[in-house]
Amino acid sequence: MDIKRDRCRSICGEDSNFIAKASRIHYYPLAVKRAKGSVVEDADGNEYIDFLSSAAALNTGHAHENVVNAMKKQLDDFIHYTTAYMYNVPQVELARRLVQITPGDFEKRVLLGLTGSDANDGAIKLARAYTGRRKMVSFIKAYHGSTFGSLSLSAISLNMRRKIGPGLGDVHHIPYPDCYRCPLGHKKDECSMECIKQLEDAFENFLPAEDVAGVVMEPIAGDAGIIVPPVQYVRRLHELCKENGILFISEEVQQGFGRSGRWFGIEHFGVEPDIIVMGKAIASGMPISALVARKEIMDSLDAPAHLFTMNGNPVCCSAAIATIDTISGEGLVERSRLLGEYMMEKLNEMKEKYEIIGDVRGLGLSIGVELVTDSSGERNREAATKISYRCWEKGLILTFFAGNVLRVQPPLVIEKDEIDRGLAIMEEAIQEYVRGDIPDSVLEESKGW
Ligand SMILES: Cc1ncc(COP(=O)(O)O)c(C=O)c1O
């Protein structure tokens, strides 16, 4: 392809001379220069439709004018004064909104942080403090972040454990209920929730339920490949928690703020979590995270158990307030649901045509397209790598995770014609892969998640 990418390649080369490799998952050399709505421009002036939204962090799209204006106004007033010691209006206003939009008709409190990772650390602290227990339960293949607490909850990459010493300990990982790849070998229609029995067995045999402080579950497993659990599973898990005095923690860093067609993913399951963990899209790209929990849970920790000099930064809070108001005002939750249905329909049509598409699943605009070698269902990492790379070459930002699952999470403001153009590029790339037109050299360059 004769598109100019010299500047991007040179930035990427320079980057590797200075930036530590521990913080990079390389797909292709896209150096961002500008972005607006659902379109990103690279340093060479090429434009891309964005099906990634900066890893589901930009539900309102790039540089939404409401968010930009709110931040500019706050910048003119003041940038920051540590909220560990002093108070500010944007922080209170943001907390008020978070209490309003989160499920659960009970008194709540909000704890702000900086990233999804530290919010998960906070959730562990709260669960331990409130219950007086130490153990946590989370899921195999989950990604919860890179701080010591959140990486201990995670179970997705040995590189998050190798060489860095023991994690938190006391975390028990169980399989996520993945009906496409049932860890117990069952078919969807002949399943009687044996997977939840695994936890019940654990409680009966080696994991005393009275030692467990909390269960951390993503309502849709994100980096595990957009896996939507059965409703009965989530309800039974919630019941098990209630029966045993264990806190149910809904980890919504990736699925929150309208991504799944509801404000929070857990609302699809009719369950009221004790703690909700938020990050990413909360402030349209500004670094801030939040925990919302029952008041009595929050009251179990005293200062300075969880505070940061920069948390509740008023510019970030203003961005978050504008984000929430925009999601409400522009009906983006419903838009996510409707556009998600549209995309699922189109992707399912593709599934009928191409054997390498094994599964299409998701809720709202959080969709995974699982690529396989053939009807055996073997994971096809090569296809995911080559297809996403070719999409980039053709003007679509698309990545993959879980090795072989294409990640479809565009901004919720994306226009239908942008979706259509993006899907057309995806289909062309799939056809080129099937014809063997994408060279193996791509596999050397693109590593992926
Ligand atoms: C579900 C989930 N939790 C937590 C995190 C960590 O968030 P952050 O990278 O903001 O620390 C991520 C990031 O990808 C995530 O997807």
The ligand as a Tripos MOL2 file, in Angstrom:
@<TRIPOS>MOLECULE
LIG
   16    16     1     0     0
SMALL
NO_CHARGES

@<TRIPOS>ATOM
      1 C1        -11.7780   -4.2930   33.2030 C.3       1 LIG1
      2 C2        -10.5890   -3.4400   33.4860 C.ar      1 LIG1
      3 N1        -10.2750   -3.1710   34.7500 N.ar      1 LIG1
      4 C3         -9.2240   -2.4040   35.0770 C.ar      1 LIG1
      5 C4         -8.4120   -1.8880   34.1010 C.ar      1 LIG1
      6 C5         -7.2330   -1.0510   34.4850 C.3       1 LIG1
      7 O1         -7.5460    0.2810   34.2920 O.3       1 LIG1
      8 P1         -6.3750    1.3580   34.1240 P.3       1 LIG1
      9 O2         -5.5920    0.9560   32.9310 O.co2     1 LIG1
     10 O3         -7.0980    2.6470   33.9680 O.co2     1 LIG1
     11 O4         -5.5810    1.3260   35.3750 O.co2     1 LIG1
     12 C6         -8.7020   -2.1410   32.7620 C.ar      1 LIG1
     13 C7         -7.8380   -1.5980   31.7050 C.2       1 LIG1
     14 O5         -7.7590   -2.0720   30.6220 O.2       1 LIG1
     15 C8         -9.8180   -2.9420   32.4430 C.ar      1 LIG1
     16 O6        -10.1430   -3.2200   31.1790 O.3       1 LIG1
@<TRIPOS>BOND
     1     1     2 1
     2     2     3 ar
     3     2    15 ar
     4     3     4 ar
     5     4     5 ar
     6     5     6 1
     7     5    12 ar
     8     6     7 1
     9     7     8 1
    10     8     9 2
    11     8    10 1
    12     8    11 1
    13    12    13 1
    14    12    15 ar
    15    13    14 2
    16    15    16 1
@<TRIPOS>SUBSTRUCTURE
     1 LIG1         1 GROUP 0 **** ****
